[in-house]
Amino acid sequence: MEVYDVIVIGGGPAGYTAAIYSCRANLKTLVIAGLEAGGQLMLTREVENYPGFSSGVMGPDLMENMRQQAENQGAQIIYDNATSVDFKKYPFEVYVGDDKYLGRAVIVTTGASPKWLGLEGEKRLLGRGVSSCATCDGPLFKNTSTTVVVGGGDTAMEYALFLSNLVSKVIVIHRRDKLRASKVLAERAMKNPKIQFIWNSVLTEIIGGNKVEAVRVKNIQTGEESVIETESVFVAIGHKPNTEIFVGQLELDEEGYVKLYDGMRTNVTGVFAAGDVHDKRYRQSVTAAGFGCMAAMEAIRFLESGEAETLLQTSTKISPSTT
């Protein structure tokens, strides 16, 4: 069976960047991009903070450019989801359904998915006023009158503080009567005169035709409902790393994110990770691309250092059938 030098699992900015670098090192590279290749940028309209585009770029266009660049460098791309892995064997095994692929090094770039409220208007108006990233999309609403942030943790407070520099008023809707955010962030937000709080309440509807026009809010204690006019809604109730297939294969933290050691290395020699699959702090397309570059460079060093041959010899002695 053919053995790839590098298998990249995931097709977002981290994955495509990793593939570009590994291909330029003349390594046979396979990208298992997923059925929804491109990651969260495929749901983002105008991206104004990615370097190199003076007038901004549409999220899907940016990802298409990255994909084409990876293919032009020689990457083979599969538009399907990896369904399981076996990192206890070497070469490593990655499965797409019944199809098995072998790799001397693996770079995990499966990202993380934002948690949503589950409202009809949330999905329909995504990219039209609904967002999960204030840093990415907040500037699109600069100088508007009102924006709504849903959540009460650190991310929600970071969003509210960031947006307060752009809009006239930020309304934070939180289902509890106190914030879950760290004391420092909570105090900063509470002291900001442009940030208002609606406590013990949930968002029940996002109203609008082609764009967000208002939200319906319900007090969970009294049942009272109200409608708030707004141009944008930022949902900040957390993210879920896409690491289900790595349970029992890689060391994950309590939230399911991949743990890294000594740069971009996982606890398994020869397996690296990059992007939102490990990054809980920045979650930006440009940082994901940077992490993808770093992971690829470390994979290249791993393959050039002789570590891969050592693993292969050990694997041959233990389980000849896997080689």
Phi, psi and omega per residue, in radians:
M1 nan 2.448 3.141
E2 -1.091 2.396 3.115
V3 -1.992 2.156 3.091
Y4 -1.458 2.594 3.041
D5 -1.187 -0.763 -3.114
V6 -2.367 2.287 2.952
I7 -1.973 2.154 3.084
V8 -1.783 2.165 3.121
I9 -1.810 1.835 -3.119
G10 2.187 2.470 -3.041
G11 -2.133 0.583 3.066
G12 -1.603 -2.844 -3.137
P13 -1.009 -0.682 3.133
A14 -1.157 -0.788 -3.089
G15 -1.150 -0.833 -3.125
Y16 -1.169 -0.661 3.102
T17 -1.123 -0.756 3.099
A18 -1.027 -0.729 -3.129
A19 -1.140 -0.690 3.115
I20 -1.045 -0.804 -3.111
Y21 -1.197 -0.726 -3.117
S22 -1.203 -0.637 3.099
C23 -1.156 -0.674 3.134
R24 -1.187 -0.299 3.029
A25 -1.567 0.195 3.113
N26 1.130 0.628 3.100
L27 -1.806 2.348 3.119
K28 -1.210 2.038 -2.928
T29 -2.148 2.297 3.055
L30 -2.009 2.281 3.049
V31 -1.938 2.063 3.022
I32 -1.671 1.593 -2.882
A33 -1.347 -0.396 -3.106
G34 1.693 2.837 3.106
L35 -1.195 -0.491 3.110
E36 -1.954 1.008 -3.095
A37 -1.032 2.494 3.121
G38 1.929 -0.285 3.081
G39 1.182 -2.709 -3.034
Q40 -1.185 -0.356 3.119
L41 -1.137 -0.368 3.094
M42 -1.194 -0.291 3.127
L43 -1.807 0.087 -3.105
T44 -1.849 2.312 -3.131
R45 -1.371 -1.619 -3.077
E46 -1.614 2.206 3.091
V47 -1.846 2.037 -3.085
E48 -1.896 -0.055 -3.057
N49 -2.008 0.285 3.047
Y50 -1.680 2.170 -3.054
P51 -1.036 2.547 3.051
G52 1.773 -0.109 -3.130
F53 -2.150 1.655 -2.991
S54 -1.101 -0.487 -3.132
S55 -1.904 0.240 -3.100
G56 1.487 3.011 -3.137
V57 -2.652 2.543 3.073
M58 -1.235 2.426 -3.099
G59 -0.915 -0.897 3.126
P60 -1.064 -0.600 3.118
D61 -1.172 -0.697 3.110
L62 -1.066 -0.763 -3.124
M63 -1.219 -0.599 3.091
E64 -1.140 -0.681 3.087
N65 -1.096 -0.736 3.119
M66 -1.127 -0.738 3.139
R67 -1.066 -0.822 -3.131
Q68 -1.093 -0.671 3.132
Q69 -1.124 -0.734 3.106
A70 -1.102 -0.753 3.122
E71 -1.147 -0.689 3.132
N72 -1.124 -0.480 3.100
Q73 -1.434 -0.162 3.059
G74 2.023 0.085 -3.130
A75 -1.230 2.426 2.988
Q76 -1.635 2.285 -3.039
I77 -2.114 2.301 3.055
I78 -1.971 2.171 -3.117
Y79 -1.655 1.219 3.121
D80 -2.696 2.904 -3.091
N81 -1.564 2.400 2.929
A82 -1.191 2.288 -3.045
T83 -1.828 -0.375 3.079
S84 -2.885 2.853 3.105
V85 -2.441 2.774 2.985
D86 -2.351 1.720 3.141
F87 -1.625 0.110 3.087
K88 -1.575 -0.136 3.076
K89 -1.913 2.777 3.074
Y90 -2.468 2.279 0.007
P91 -1.006 2.700 -3.131
F92 -1.139 2.558 -3.138
E93 -1.915 2.274 3.080
V94 -2.208 2.235 -3.070
Y95 -1.910 2.433 2.938
V96 -2.095 1.666 -2.984
G97 1.136 -2.186 3.132
D98 -1.547 -0.123 -3.104
D99 -1.484 2.302 -3.112
K100 -1.930 2.398 3.093
Y101 -2.198 2.417 -3.104
L102 -1.897 2.409 -3.137
G103 -2.410 2.479 3.069
R104 -1.350 -0.474 3.056
A105 -2.496 2.597 3.141
V106 -2.259 2.391 3.043
I107 -2.068 2.064 -3.107
V108 -1.596 2.086 -3.121
T109 -2.401 0.761 -3.032
T110 -1.391 -0.107 2.997
G111 1.267 -2.893 3.098
A112 -2.426 2.620 -3.127
S113 -1.927 2.360 3.101
P114 -1.179 2.545 3.024
K115 -1.438 2.409 -3.093
W116 -2.032 2.932 -3.120
L117 -1.413 -0.409 -3.131
G118 1.535 0.373 -3.139
L119 -1.562 2.594 -3.139
E120 -1.051 -0.810 -3.106
G121 -1.179 -0.414 3.134
E122 -1.084 -0.826 3.141
K123 -1.292 -0.717 -3.086
R124 -1.150 -0.603 -3.064
L125 -1.843 0.270 3.079
L126 -1.090 2.212 -3.078
G127 1.462 -0.025 3.109
R128 -2.159 0.616 -3.121
G129 2.161 -0.357 3.065
V130 -1.737 2.296 -3.109
S131 -2.617 2.797 3.029
S132 -2.002 0.169 -3.088
C133 -2.469 1.797 -3.133
A134 -1.201 -0.656 -3.140
T135 -1.105 -0.642 -3.128
C136 -1.309 -0.859 -2.933
D137 -1.888 -0.236 -3.112
G138 -0.955 -0.773 -3.131
P139 -1.045 -0.348 3.098
L140 -1.157 -0.323 -3.088
F141 -1.965 0.386 3.139
K142 -1.021 2.358 3.110
N143 1.262 0.196 3.000
T144 -1.396 2.960 -2.997
S145 -1.419 -0.805 -2.998
T146 -2.474 2.414 2.982
T147 -2.277 2.682 -3.119
V148 -2.021 2.343 3.038
V149 -2.054 2.266 3.134
V150 -1.870 2.112 3.115
G151 2.434 2.955 -3.111
G152 -2.441 0.198 3.141
G153 -1.661 -2.951 -3.121
D154 -1.041 -0.761 -3.122
T155 -1.076 -0.757 3.128
A156 -1.062 -0.727 3.141
M157 -1.227 -0.648 3.068
E158 -1.092 -0.727 3.096
Y159 -1.087 -0.820 -3.094
A160 -1.071 -0.771 3.132
L161 -1.147 -0.727 3.111
F162 -1.100 -0.807 -3.098
L163 -1.203 -0.458 -3.140
S164 -1.114 -0.327 3.080
N165 -1.480 -0.107 -3.044
L166 -2.014 -0.593 -3.021
V167 -2.078 2.953 -3.100
S168 -1.293 -0.629 -3.073
K169 -2.588 2.379 3.061
V170 -2.011 2.205 3.098
I171 -1.931 2.083 3.121
V172 -1.710 2.187 3.113
I173 -1.900 2.124 -3.079
H174 -2.322 2.389 -3.047
R175 -1.331 -0.175 3.113
R176 -1.914 -3.137 -3.124
D177 -1.749 0.100 3.040
K178 -2.679 2.766 -3.056
L179 -1.393 2.639 3.032
R180 -1.624 -0.145 -3.074
A181 -1.140 2.829 3.072
S182 -1.060 2.715 -3.053
K183 -1.016 -0.733 -3.113
V184 -1.083 -0.873 -3.130
L185 -1.147 -0.720 -3.132
A186 -1.073 -0.774 -3.129
E187 -1.142 -0.712 3.118
R188 -1.076 -0.765 -3.133
A189 -1.175 -0.728 -3.110
M190 -1.149 -0.525 -3.121
K191 -1.486 -0.216 -3.105
N192 -1.328 2.077 -3.077
P193 -1.177 -0.274 -3.122
K194 -1.575 -0.096 -3.115
I195 -1.881 2.174 3.084
Q196 -1.989 2.680 -3.093
F197 -2.127 2.391 2.989
I198 -2.030 1.938 -3.009
W199 -1.593 2.814 3.048
N200 0.893 0.687 -3.036
S201 -2.408 2.716 3.120
V202 -2.285 2.696 3.046
L203 -1.455 2.190 -3.122
T204 -1.918 -0.278 -3.115
E205 -2.795 2.452 2.989
I206 -1.929 2.101 -2.970
I207 -1.803 2.373 3.082
G208 2.788 2.718 3.101
G209 -1.551 -1.449 3.113
N210 -1.660 -0.098 3.113
K211 -2.719 2.895 -3.137
V212 -1.187 2.303 3.113
E213 -2.106 -0.516 -3.110
A214 -2.928 2.970 3.040
V215 -2.319 2.638 3.050
R216 -1.835 2.278 -3.055
V217 -2.121 2.414 -3.138
K218 -2.146 2.262 3.036
N219 -1.353 2.098 -3.032
I220 -1.329 -0.179 3.097
Q221 -1.624 -0.729 -3.079
T222 -1.768 -0.337 -3.071
G223 1.417 -0.042 -3.119
E224 -1.188 2.416 3.134
E225 -2.017 2.640 3.084
S226 -2.569 2.754 3.121
V227 -2.010 2.268 -3.131
I228 -2.049 2.163 3.080
E229 -1.300 2.337 -3.127
T230 -2.762 2.713 3.100
E231 -1.700 -0.245 -3.057
S232 -2.691 2.646 3.113
V233 -2.327 2.177 3.113
F234 -1.971 2.013 -3.108
V235 -1.587 2.074 -3.062
A236 -2.277 1.096 -3.107
I237 -1.938 0.277 3.025
G238 2.014 2.969 3.089
H239 -2.209 2.733 3.086
K240 -2.167 2.018 3.134
P241 -1.152 2.494 -3.123
N242 -1.537 1.290 -3.026
T243 -2.174 0.301 -3.071
E244 -0.978 -0.705 -3.060
I245 -1.325 -0.123 -3.121
F246 -1.777 0.026 3.091
V247 -1.100 2.217 -3.103
G248 1.472 -0.114 3.128
Q249 -1.929 -0.655 3.109
L250 -2.186 2.711 3.079
E251 -1.357 2.165 -3.139
L252 -2.034 2.700 3.079
D253 -1.467 -3.063 -3.045
E254 -1.135 -0.339 3.112
E255 -1.691 -0.060 3.113
G256 1.695 0.056 3.115
Y257 -1.398 2.594 3.136
V258 -1.220 2.305 3.067
K259 -1.470 2.421 3.139
L260 -2.037 2.637 3.118
Y261 -2.393 2.403 3.059
D262 0.903 1.069 -3.125
G263 1.605 -2.185 -3.044
M264 -1.809 0.260 -3.124
R265 -1.407 2.443 2.980
T266 -1.526 -3.022 3.098
N267 -1.311 -0.133 3.098
V268 -1.805 2.087 3.127
T269 -1.028 2.201 3.141
G270 1.700 -0.126 3.092
V271 -1.991 2.238 -3.094
F272 -2.138 2.884 3.130
A273 -2.450 2.644 -3.102
A274 -2.686 2.474 3.035
G275 1.683 -2.728 -3.040
D276 -1.156 -0.180 3.106
V277 -1.189 -0.338 3.057
H278 -2.208 -0.347 -3.014
D279 -1.600 1.873 3.124
K280 -1.673 -0.110 -2.971
R281 -1.748 -0.838 -2.988
Y282 -1.696 -0.899 3.068
R283 0.931 0.821 3.107
Q284 -2.018 2.652 3.131
S285 -1.096 -0.664 -3.102
V286 -1.239 -0.627 3.086
T287 -1.251 -0.638 3.085
A288 -1.060 -0.767 3.112
A289 -1.083 -0.719 3.106
G290 -1.095 -0.753 3.097
F291 -1.109 -0.634 3.106
G292 -1.098 -0.715 3.062
C293 -1.049 -0.815 -3.108
M294 -1.096 -0.771 -3.127
A295 -1.111 -0.715 3.139
A296 -1.132 -0.729 3.136
M297 -1.110 -0.632 3.108
E298 -1.271 -0.601 3.067
A299 -1.144 -0.683 3.102
I300 -1.075 -0.805 3.118
R301 -1.074 -0.692 3.117
F302 -1.043 -0.778 -3.105
L303 -1.255 -0.546 -3.122
E304 -1.452 -0.311 -3.022
S305 -1.432 -0.266 -3.075
G306 1.690 -0.073 3.120
E307 -1.075 -0.647 -3.112
A308 -1.109 -0.723 3.134
E309 -1.128 -0.654 3.102
T310 -1.094 -0.770 3.106
L311 -1.084 -0.707 -3.113
L312 -1.129 -0.725 3.133
Q313 -1.136 -0.725 3.113
T314 -1.124 -0.746 -3.130
S315 -1.138 -0.652 -3.134
T316 -1.109 -0.695 -3.133
K317 -1.201 -0.619 -3.068
I318 -1.462 -0.739 -3.035
S319 -2.563 1.434 -3.088
P320 -0.993 -0.468 -3.064
S321 -1.211 -0.259 -3.070
T322 -1.546 -0.100 -3.057
T323 -1.761 nan nan
